[in-house]
């Protein structure tokens, strides 16, 4: 019998459990029923994940006594827009949900963000259950209550903080993900190790988690540890006023690379690029030892992730200037000081431009170049932001 791991999250607005257990997806109804009331459950999924898991989750919910319905949208970041969100709300209303009923997000990060925002918006807020089917969603987006859709001006610019009532993360779902999508997700896992856990980072150095034959129980343990790291930060700072900003390690440059690629580069891949770039810049200005940057590059490369970008530096700065993380005439950047220790530093846009110059376009590893006239696994445009299929 698979070991059940439960991580308890206790924010100021809501406490809930994250269940990381092989086979848990078939217990969705039981776990949702234990955390919510109401008579109806509405499952939101996409065209990748729905054919794999929707019927099983609907059956589980109905077995727990729910009247269940669903809404499926086209997979991909392009669907994470106001139009899809509005259509989802209309479908929820037509299903007759009340504010006591539950919206169930079944899928990767795009599904979780959109469904979570729909739940936060419907009748000014109804319960949401997150059932992540991608590694990225399991270790990151399903926990912490950030929900959003994209606008023309940028990613995740319309949204709400809305904590789920329960998270059901089944590592066996990862067996249905293409290898390149699993690889993409590893960027956030590496980031968590750099941010808060030298032991986790050392484990990633010893054995890439996207390598074939990685033990199921060991993978579940890695997922649970990532959830604990994010839990500890979110519990301390639910709405990103202070320490939660550290979770943006690698994101300022990473989001610019992701946007410049037209979202053909996945979020985790882009974070890996940003993480390696800011580590090189931190080493160049003496914020960390050069070996810290080299270790981060090596572990990203070992997971098949790109470690640099050939994107024009002015373009990176331009896109970062429009990112929601900008504050006035500057931006808060997260600098690694050591493996497991980071610093939040407020810099002007001119200072940020210098960090970009120091960190981008300088690496020479096998997977190094991305988002430009580059080589390696980041060349081919593909959607890696919607996962689970």
Secondary structure, DSSP 4 states (H G I P E B T S, - for coil): -PPPEEEEEE-SS-EEEEEE-TTGGGGHHHHHHHH---SEEEEEEETTTHHHHHHHHHHHHHHTT-EEEEEEE-SSGGG-BHHHHHHHHHHHHHTT--TTSEEEEEESHHHHHHHHHHHHHGGG--EEEEEE-SHHIIIIITSS-EEEEEETTEEEEEEEE---SEEEE-GGGGGGS-HHHHHHHHHHHHHHHHHH-HHHHHHHHHS-TTSTT--HHHHHHHHHHHHHHHHHHHHH-TTSSSGGGGGGTTHHHHHHHHHHTTT-S-HHHHHHHHHHHHHHHHHHTTSS-HHHHHHHHHHHHHTT------S-HHHHHHHHHTSTTEETTEEEEEEEEETTEEEEEEEEHHHHHHHHHHHSS---STT---SSS--GGGSS----SS---
